[in-house]
Each structure stands twice: as C-alpha cells, then as structure tokens.
C-alpha cells in the first residue's frame, strides 16, 4: 500500500480500479470516525459506480491510494451508501469548518485534509490545510494559508457538524449537472440545503433539472420565495413548468409573479398544456431563423455552449415573428445538412419540408413514435395556425417514458465486479 500523503480534495474524482486494471468508479468522499485522543481514523471511501450509485468501499479493500488513482481488491458491495451515526464525510462535512488554533493565534477554515498511512497500515487524518481570516479590506483578498496537525486545532462546533458550504461548493465546480444532482442528494438534509443556498443560481438550476420532482419541490421550498423565483428564471422553461406543476396552483402563481416577466410568460404558456402532450413536453426556446438567414449564421447560433445538444441538432425556419409563437413554420434544417453547404447558402434553400410537425395536443406516445421512426433528436411543435410554439427533444421524451424513480440510481445493481460472498458494510 502506498505511504504517500494524499489530500482528499485532490483524491475526490479519482478513478477506482480493480487489480486487473478495470475501472470500477470514482471517489466522491472519504469517511472517517472520530477518536478521543487521536486523529480521526479513515474507515472507507464513498465511490460512485456506474448508474451514479454511491457505495461504501471499506478501507480494508483498498490496496493503494494515490492522487491519481485508487486500487482495490475488486470486491465491492453495491448497496447504496448510507451514513451511520458517528461517521463523518470529509468532503461534505469537514471542508469549510472553522477551527481554533491551540497556540492562541485565532481561527482558521479547513480547506483541505491530508490522509496518511501509519506504521500499522491504518489510514488517519494527518495534516490540515488551513486558511486564516483575511487581513486586507479588499473584497478580492484572501487570508494567508498554513498547515497544522489535528492535535494543533480544536473544532468550533461539535464533531460532524457542518460549517461553511463555500469550500464544498468549490469542489463541485467541475461536476456535470447530473453528477452534481446525485452528489447533492447524498448529502445530509441540513447540509444539502446549506450547499443549495451557496450554489450560484445557474448551477443549482442545472442540478434541479436532473432531480426527481419531489426533491426539486423540497429544495425550492426551503430556499425562500425570492431565491426560488431566481432559480426558476434560470431553469429551462419546460423544466420550470414541470416543477411548478407539482405545486398548489396558488403557490405556483405566487412564484410566477416573482419571476422575470419574460421568463414567467414562457412558463405560463407551457402550463396550459397537459403534461403528457407534446405541448407539455416541449421547450419554448428552440433556435428559430428566417429563410434569408445563412448557414454561417445558423452554425454560429448552435455553437453556443449553453445550448442543449439536442436543441442544437436543428434550426427551425419560420415567417416573422421569430420568437415562439412564431409566424408560420416553413420547415427544419438539420445540423448535418448545414455542413454539406457553403456558409453563404440561405436556409430557405435547404429546408427539410418532408417532416410534418406535431400539434401541441399530440400525445407523448405519438412524439416518441415520430422520433424513433425517423431517428430524430428533436421535432417541431405547432399550434392550430401552424405557428411554431416549441420543440420536443429526445431527452424530454425519455424523462417522461422512464420510471419516476429512474434518477434514484435505478432498480437493479450496475454491472461491476462484485464478490459472491457477503461483504461487511463497515470493517
């Protein structure tokens, strides 16, 4: 086993391998237990395996830890990790905690924690990387940093009690929205809300869109009216409409009144449709251009990094106006077709007018059949006057067709190497 000191913030996200070199998952946290007179003892890792399931891997199953990878015996229990009393998660609960320095020099915040292997082969918390309060009045200045051992500090809170969420939010900055949602839902209740309050509006909105609706409602209601409205503004209109549709009508109206008028208008339009119709599944913000627009203009629009890949697969050509509900829909131009023509080519000359749009009243089953029959990733939706009102993408249909609890790590264990023997949850 490696004797290298490893900092947990750097360990988080590292790949976990079996002895044969097959990747099992990624490290998401380190679990420790407090001891009376000694540094906390590492008892295992929280590992995310395929299916976004978080499982516990006993430290006894780990043969090597380094900043780039973790090697295990290959024996993993795929039961979902559940934190037990007395256990503390370093990333979720220790980072960001305030401590007193025993030398009387004041307080500091834990920014990282090093774990080290002792002479008995056990892993303990070693050094702490601390940041002291800033000494400059500048809002951009940071306090000085220092290292200390566990014995050099004492906690300002009871063991295991969470403190600031700022450092934890910083460690989540590179997570994709689905991974961020999964990570948030694995946090203790109070810590979840604390971190949600600290996340920027757009990041929290992205994460909420990847959560089950009951979890969305729970978090939104815990944030307060003004912040809840800001989050709804940042969400995709169809996702915001789905979320508001879970609330009592009076509560939904209160939040709509607090939203930006333009965003609220889009959401209100979507709420008029049944949830199992094309109108209820669609987004009201597809890419819309005129027939005189060029291929170069269309390609520039679909390059925007914030645009969902499914919506970037095609642009819709209409008569004016060019915001939904638009003028009459003329047709669709697919991304792949645009690549076959010179940049100056007019979109009106390369329209695919063979695909009939769907009425907003079409059922979800009709939408799914059309997407599957023609291998499409999105389809236009029109009203009775043949005006474009939105587009349904393949991910919207999958969200509807999959079981309600598909986000909660799935029903069946993922395909990873698993011992046939019963492996204890804790060593």
C-alpha positions as CSV (number, residue, x, y, z in Angstrom):
1,X,0.0,0.0,0.0
2,X,1.3,3.5,-0.8
3,X,2.7,5.5,2.0
4,X,2.2,8.8,0.1
5,X,0.3,11.5,1.9
6,X,-2.9,12.3,-0.1
7,X,-5.1,15.3,0.1
8,X,-8.8,14.5,0.0
9,X,-9.8,17.4,-2.3
10,X,-7.4,16.1,-4.9
11,X,-8.4,12.5,-4.3
12,X,-12.1,13.3,-5.0
13,X,-12.9,12.4,-8.6
14,X,-10.0,10.0,-9.0
15,X,-10.7,6.7,-10.7
16,X,-11.0,3.4,-8.7
17,X,-9.6,0.3,-10.3
18,X,-9.6,-3.4,-9.6
19,X,-6.3,-5.4,-9.6
20,X,-6.8,-6.2,-13.3
21,X,-6.9,-2.5,-14.2
22,X,-10.7,-2.4,-14.9
23,X,-12.2,0.9,-13.8
24,X,-14.9,0.5,-11.1
25,X,-15.9,4.1,-10.4
26,X,-14.8,7.4,-9.0
27,X,-14.0,8.5,-5.4
28,X,-16.6,11.0,-4.2
29,X,-15.7,11.3,-0.4
30,X,-13.7,9.8,2.4
31,X,-15.4,8.5,5.5
32,X,-13.8,8.9,9.0
33,X,-14.7,8.3,12.6
34,X,-13.6,10.5,15.5
35,X,-11.4,9.1,18.3
36,X,-10.9,10.6,21.8
37,X,-7.1,11.4,21.8
38,X,-6.0,10.5,18.3
39,X,-6.7,12.0,14.8
40,X,-9.9,10.6,13.1
41,X,-9.5,7.2,11.5
42,X,-10.3,6.6,7.8
43,X,-12.8,3.7,7.6
44,X,-13.6,3.8,3.9
45,X,-14.4,5.7,0.7
46,X,-17.6,6.7,-0.9
47,X,-17.3,5.6,-4.5
48,X,-19.6,6.4,-7.4
49,X,-20.1,3.3,-9.7
50,X,-21.9,3.0,-13.0
51,X,-25.6,4.1,-12.7
52,X,-24.5,7.0,-10.5
53,X,-24.9,4.8,-7.4
54,X,-22.8,5.8,-4.4
55,X,-21.4,2.8,-2.5
56,X,-19.2,2.3,0.5
57,X,-15.7,0.7,0.0
58,X,-14.1,-0.3,3.2
59,X,-10.5,0.9,3.6
60,X,-9.6,-2.7,4.1
61,X,-10.5,-3.4,0.5
62,X,-8.1,-0.6,-0.7
63,X,-4.6,-1.8,-1.6
64,X,-3.2,1.6,-2.9
65,X,-4.1,5.2,-2.7
66,X,-2.5,8.0,-4.7
67,X,-3.7,11.3,-6.0
68,X,-4.3,9.9,-9.5
69,X,-5.9,6.6,-8.7
70,X,-7.1,4.1,-6.1
71,X,-6.6,0.3,-6.4
72,X,-8.9,-2.1,-4.7
73,X,-9.3,-5.8,-4.3
74,X,-12.1,-5.7,-6.8
75,X,-14.7,-6.7,-4.1
76,X,-17.5,-4.1,-3.9
77,X,-20.8,-4.2,-2.2
78,X,-23.3,-2.4,-4.5
79,X,-25.8,-1.5,-1.8
80,X,-26.2,2.3,-1.7
81,X,-24.1,4.1,0.8
82,X,-25.9,5.2,4.0
83,X,-24.0,7.3,6.5
84,X,-24.2,5.9,10.0
85,X,-24.0,7.6,13.4
86,X,-20.5,8.7,14.3
87,X,-19.3,8.7,10.7
88,X,-18.1,11.9,9.2
89,X,-17.7,12.6,5.5
90,X,-14.6,14.7,4.9
91,X,-15.7,16.5,1.7
92,X,-19.3,17.0,2.8
93,X,-18.7,17.9,6.4
94,X,-15.1,18.8,7.3
95,X,-14.0,21.0,4.5
96,X,-15.1,24.6,5.2
97,X,-15.3,24.0,9.0
98,X,-13.9,26.7,11.3
99,X,-11.3,25.6,13.9
100,X,-9.4,27.3,16.7
101,X,-5.6,27.0,16.7
102,X,-4.3,25.8,20.0
103,X,-1.4,28.2,20.0
104,X,-3.9,31.1,20.6
105,X,-3.4,32.7,17.2
106,X,-7.1,32.7,16.3
107,X,-9.3,30.8,14.0
108,X,-8.9,29.3,10.5
109,X,-11.0,27.4,8.0
110,X,-10.2,23.9,6.8
111,X,-9.7,24.0,3.1
112,X,-8.2,20.5,2.7
113,X,-7.4,17.4,4.7
114,X,-4.5,15.0,4.2
115,X,-4.9,11.3,5.0
116,X,-1.8,9.3,5.8
117,X,-1.0,5.7,6.5
118,X,0.6,4.9,9.9
119,X,3.0,2.2,10.8
120,X,0.2,-0.3,11.5
121,X,-1.1,0.1,8.0
122,X,-4.2,2.2,9.0
123,X,-5.1,5.5,7.4
124,X,-5.6,8.5,9.6
125,X,-6.2,12.2,9.1
126,X,-2.7,13.8,9.0
127,X,-2.2,17.4,8.1
128,X,-4.9,20.1,7.7
129,X,-4.5,22.8,5.1
130,X,-6.0,25.9,6.7
131,X,-6.8,29.4,5.6
132,X,-6.7,32.2,8.2
133,X,-9.1,35.3,8.1
134,X,-8.1,37.9,5.5
135,X,-6.1,40.9,6.8
136,X,-6.9,43.2,3.8
137,X,-10.2,45.1,3.4
138,X,-10.2,44.3,-0.3
139,X,-13.1,42.0,-1.3
140,X,-10.7,40.1,-3.6
141,X,-8.0,39.4,-1.0
142,X,-7.7,36.0,0.7
143,X,-6.3,35.2,4.1
144,X,-2.9,33.5,4.5
145,X,-2.7,29.7,4.5
146,X,-0.9,27.4,6.8
147,X,-0.6,23.7,7.7
148,X,-1.4,22.2,11.0
149,X,-1.8,18.7,12.6
150,X,-5.1,17.6,14.0
151,X,-3.7,18.0,17.5
152,X,-2.9,21.7,16.8
153,X,-6.5,22.7,16.4
154,X,-9.9,22.3,18.1
155,X,-13.2,22.5,16.5
156,X,-15.6,25.3,17.0
157,X,-18.5,23.0,16.5
158,X,-19.4,19.6,17.7
159,X,-17.8,16.7,15.8
160,X,-19.5,16.1,12.5
161,X,-21.5,19.4,12.4
162,X,-21.2,21.2,9.1
163,X,-19.9,24.7,8.8
164,X,-19.4,26.9,5.8
165,X,-20.5,25.4,2.4
166,X,-18.2,27.7,0.3
167,X,-15.3,25.2,0.1
168,X,-17.6,22.3,-0.7
169,X,-19.3,24.2,-3.5
170,X,-15.9,24.9,-5.0
171,X,-15.1,21.2,-5.1
172,X,-18.2,20.6,-7.1
173,X,-17.4,23.2,-9.8
174,X,-16.3,20.6,-12.3
175,X,-19.2,18.2,-11.8
176,X,-21.7,17.8,-14.6
177,X,-25.3,18.7,-13.7
178,X,-26.4,15.1,-13.3
179,X,-23.4,14.2,-11.1
180,X,-23.9,17.4,-9.1
181,X,-27.6,16.5,-8.5
182,X,-26.7,13.0,-7.4
183,X,-24.0,14.3,-5.1
184,X,-26.3,16.8,-3.5
185,X,-29.0,14.2,-2.9
186,X,-26.5,12.1,-1.0
187,X,-25.7,14.9,1.5
188,X,-27.3,15.0,4.9
189,X,-30.5,17.1,4.9
190,X,-29.2,20.2,6.6
191,X,-26.0,20.1,4.5
192,X,-28.0,19.8,1.3
193,X,-29.9,22.9,1.9
194,X,-26.8,24.8,3.1
195,X,-25.0,23.9,-0.1
196,X,-28.0,24.7,-2.3
197,X,-28.1,28.1,-0.8
198,X,-24.5,28.7,-1.6
199,X,-24.6,27.4,-5.2
200,X,-24.9,30.0,-8.0
201,X,-28.4,30.2,-9.5
202,X,-27.5,28.7,-12.8
203,X,-25.6,25.7,-11.2
204,X,-28.4,25.0,-8.8
205,X,-31.0,25.3,-11.7
206,X,-29.0,22.8,-13.8
207,X,-28.8,20.4,-10.8
208,X,-32.5,20.7,-10.0
209,X,-33.4,19.8,-13.6
210,X,-31.7,16.4,-13.1
211,X,-33.5,15.6,-9.8
212,X,-36.8,13.8,-9.2
213,X,-39.7,16.3,-9.0
214,X,-40.4,15.7,-5.3
215,X,-36.8,16.6,-4.5
216,X,-37.0,19.7,-6.7
217,X,-40.0,20.9,-4.8
218,X,-38.4,20.2,-1.4
219,X,-35.3,22.2,-2.2
220,X,-37.1,25.0,-3.9
221,X,-39.5,25.5,-0.9
222,X,-36.5,25.5,1.5
223,X,-34.9,28.4,-0.3
224,X,-37.4,31.2,0.2
225,X,-39.6,33.0,-2.3
226,X,-37.1,35.4,-3.9
227,X,-34.3,32.8,-4.4
228,X,-36.9,30.2,-5.6
229,X,-38.0,32.7,-8.3
230,X,-34.4,33.3,-9.3
231,X,-33.8,29.6,-9.7
232,X,-37.0,29.2,-11.8
233,X,-35.8,32.0,-14.0
234,X,-32.5,30.2,-14.6
235,X,-34.2,26.8,-15.4
236,X,-35.3,25.8,-18.9
237,X,-38.9,26.9,-19.3
238,X,-40.2,23.3,-19.7
239,X,-38.4,22.1,-16.5
240,X,-39.6,25.1,-14.6
241,X,-43.2,24.4,-15.8
242,X,-42.9,20.8,-14.7
243,X,-41.7,21.8,-11.3
244,X,-44.4,24.5,-10.8
245,X,-47.0,21.9,-11.9
246,X,-46.2,19.9,-8.8
247,X,-47.1,22.8,-6.5
248,X,-50.6,24.0,-5.5
249,X,-52.0,26.5,-8.0
250,X,-51.9,29.4,-5.6
251,X,-48.2,28.7,-4.7
252,X,-47.3,28.3,-8.3
253,X,-48.9,31.7,-9.1
254,X,-47.0,33.4,-6.3
255,X,-43.7,32.3,-7.7
256,X,-44.7,33.2,-11.2
257,X,-45.4,36.7,-10.1
258,X,-41.9,37.0,-8.6
259,X,-40.2,35.7,-11.8
260,X,-38.9,37.9,-14.6
261,X,-42.0,38.7,-16.7
262,X,-40.5,37.3,-19.9
263,X,-39.5,34.0,-18.3
264,X,-42.8,33.8,-16.5
265,X,-44.7,34.3,-19.8
266,X,-42.9,31.3,-21.3
267,X,-43.6,29.1,-18.3
268,X,-47.3,30.1,-18.2
269,X,-47.7,29.2,-21.9
270,X,-46.3,25.7,-21.1
271,X,-48.5,25.2,-18.1
272,X,-51.6,25.4,-20.4
273,X,-50.7,22.0,-21.9
274,X,-51.2,18.6,-20.3
275,X,-48.0,17.0,-19.0
276,X,-48.4,14.0,-21.3
277,X,-48.8,16.0,-24.5
278,X,-46.2,17.5,-27.0
279,X,-47.0,20.9,-25.6
280,X,-46.3,19.8,-22.1
281,X,-43.0,18.1,-23.1
282,X,-41.6,20.8,-25.4
283,X,-39.3,23.6,-24.7
284,X,-40.5,27.0,-25.9
285,X,-36.9,28.2,-26.8
286,X,-35.7,26.3,-29.9
287,X,-33.5,28.0,-32.5
288,X,-35.7,30.0,-34.9
289,X,-34.4,31.8,-38.0
290,X,-35.7,33.3,-41.2
291,X,-35.5,31.8,-44.6
292,X,-32.9,34.5,-45.6
293,X,-30.6,33.6,-42.8
294,X,-27.4,31.8,-43.9
295,X,-25.8,28.6,-42.9
296,X,-23.0,30.6,-41.2
297,X,-25.5,32.4,-39.0
298,X,-27.2,29.2,-38.1
299,X,-23.9,27.4,-37.2
300,X,-22.9,30.4,-35.1
301,X,-26.1,30.1,-33.0
302,X,-25.8,26.3,-32.4
303,X,-22.2,26.7,-31.2
304,X,-23.4,28.5,-28.0
305,X,-22.1,26.4,-25.1
306,X,-25.2,26.9,-23.0
307,X,-27.4,25.3,-25.7
308,X,-28.6,21.8,-25.0
309,X,-27.0,19.4,-27.6
310,X,-30.4,18.0,-28.7
311,X,-31.7,21.5,-29.4
312,X,-28.5,22.3,-31.3
313,X,-29.2,19.5,-33.8
314,X,-31.6,21.5,-35.9
315,X,-32.9,25.0,-36.5
316,X,-36.5,25.9,-37.4
317,X,-37.3,28.3,-40.3
318,X,-40.5,30.4,-39.9
319,X,-42.1,33.5,-41.1
320,X,-41.9,36.5,-38.8
321,X,-42.1,36.9,-35.8
322,X,-39.2,34.7,-34.8
323,X,-40.0,34.1,-31.2
324,X,-42.5,31.5,-30.1
325,X,-45.3,31.5,-31.0
326,X,-43.7,32.4,-34.3
327,X,-45.1,33.0,-37.8
328,X,-46.0,30.0,-39.9
329,X,-43.4,27.2,-39.7
330,X,-41.7,26.7,-43.1
331,X,-39.6,23.7,-42.2
332,X,-36.5,22.3,-40.4
333,X,-32.8,22.5,-41.3
334,X,-30.7,19.8,-39.6
335,X,-27.1,20.4,-38.4
336,X,-25.7,17.6,-40.6
337,X,-27.4,19.1,-43.7
338,X,-25.9,22.5,-43.0
339,X,-22.4,21.0,-43.0
340,X,-22.9,20.0,-46.6
341,X,-23.4,23.5,-47.9
342,X,-21.2,26.6,-48.1
343,X,-21.5,29.2,-45.3
344,X,-23.3,31.8,-47.5
345,X,-26.2,29.3,-48.5
346,X,-29.6,30.6,-47.5
347,X,-31.5,28.3,-45.1
348,X,-34.7,28.7,-47.2
349,X,-33.0,26.7,-50.0
350,X,-32.1,23.7,-47.9
351,X,-35.2,23.3,-45.7
352,X,-36.4,19.7,-45.0
353,X,-40.1,20.1,-45.6
354,X,-40.8,16.4,-45.7
355,X,-41.2,16.1,-41.9
356,X,-44.6,17.1,-40.6
357,X,-44.6,18.9,-37.3
358,X,-46.6,17.7,-34.3
359,X,-49.7,19.5,-33.0
360,X,-49.3,20.7,-29.3
361,X,-52.1,18.3,-28.4
362,X,-50.2,15.2,-29.7
363,X,-49.7,12.5,-27.1
364,X,-46.3,11.6,-25.6
365,X,-46.6,8.2,-27.3
366,X,-47.1,10.0,-30.7
367,X,-44.0,12.1,-30.1
368,X,-41.9,9.0,-29.2
369,X,-43.0,7.1,-32.3
370,X,-42.1,10.0,-34.6
371,X,-38.7,10.5,-33.1
372,X,-38.0,6.7,-33.3
373,X,-39.4,6.3,-36.8
374,X,-37.2,9.0,-38.3
375,X,-34.2,8.7,-36.0
376,X,-34.7,12.3,-34.9
377,X,-33.4,14.1,-31.7
378,X,-35.9,16.8,-31.9
379,X,-39.3,17.6,-33.5
380,X,-41.1,20.9,-34.0
381,X,-44.5,21.5,-32.3
382,X,-47.1,23.8,-33.8
383,X,-50.5,25.3,-32.9
384,X,-53.7,25.2,-34.9
385,X,-52.5,28.1,-37.1
386,X,-49.3,26.1,-37.9
387,X,-47.2,28.6,-35.9
388,X,-44.1,27.1,-34.2
389,X,-44.7,27.1,-30.4
390,X,-41.7,24.9,-29.4
391,X,-39.8,21.7,-29.9
392,X,-39.6,18.4,-28.2
393,X,-36.2,16.8,-27.8
394,X,-35.4,13.2,-27.2
395,X,-34.3,13.8,-23.6
396,X,-37.7,15.3,-22.8
397,X,-39.4,12.1,-24.1
398,X,-37.0,9.8,-22.2
399,X,-37.7,11.7,-19.0
400,X,-41.4,11.1,-19.5
401,X,-41.2,7.4,-20.5
402,X,-38.7,6.2,-17.9
403,X,-40.0,5.2,-14.4
404,X,-40.5,8.0,-11.9
405,X,-37.5,6.8,-9.8
406,X,-35.0,6.3,-12.6
407,X,-32.9,9.1,-11.3
408,X,-32.6,7.4,-7.9
409,X,-29.7,5.2,-9.0
410,X,-32.0,2.7,-10.8
411,X,-33.7,-0.6,-9.7
412,X,-31.0,-3.2,-10.5
413,X,-27.4,-3.3,-9.4
414,X,-24.9,-1.9,-12.0
415,X,-22.6,-4.3,-13.9
416,X,-19.4,-4.0,-11.8
417,X,-17.1,-6.7,-10.4
418,X,-18.8,-8.0,-7.2
419,X,-17.9,-10.7,-4.8
420,X,-20.4,-13.5,-4.4
421,X,-19.6,-13.5,-0.7
422,X,-21.3,-11.1,1.6
423,X,-19.0,-8.2,2.3
424,X,-19.5,-6.2,5.5
425,X,-20.6,-2.6,5.2
426,X,-18.0,-1.4,7.7
427,X,-14.7,-3.0,8.8
